[in-house]
Amino acid sequence: MDQVDVADWDDGALNDHLDELSATLCAIDAQVTRVAEAVRARGFRIAEPRAA
């Protein structure tokens, strides 16, 4: 994901890839949520790192 930088894409390019990006982001979100829930279910806390 570090290699994807949509800031440099024009609106046409972003629009062309929007369905694929949306599906990928939703899949990533679902996996992260699944892992986080499993960690919490075992009694562990997930803390956000402090801003630098």
MOGIDA-V326974 format. One record per residue. N is the residue number from 1. SS is DSSP state (H for helix, E for strand, C for the rest). PSI is psi in degrees with one decimal (999 if undefined). Layout:
N:SS:PSI, N:SS:PSI
This chain:
1:C:-26.6, 2:C:-23.5, 3:C:-10.5, 4:C:117.9, 5:C:94.6, 6:H:-9.0, 7:H:-30.2, 8:H:-4.4, 9:C:140.5, 10:C:167.3, 11:H:-34.8, 12:H:-44.4, 13:H:-42.1, 14:H:-43.5, 15:H:-39.1, 16:H:-30.6, 17:H:4.8, 18:H:-42.0, 19:H:-44.4, 20:H:-44.1, 21:H:-43.9, 22:H:-46.1, 23:H:-41.9, 24:H:-45.4, 25:H:-38.6, 26:H:-39.4, 27:H:-42.1, 28:H:-45.4, 29:H:-42.2, 30:H:-40.4, 31:H:-41.7, 32:H:-42.4, 33:H:-43.0, 34:H:-45.8, 35:H:-44.3, 36:H:-42.7, 37:H:-38.0, 38:H:-39.3, 39:H:-46.8, 40:H:-36.7, 41:H:-23.7, 42:C:6.2, 43:C:7.4, 44:C:154.5, 45:C:142.0, 46:C:119.2, 47:C:140.8, 48:C:139.6, 49:C:146.9, 50:C:145.7, 51:C:144.6, 52:C:999
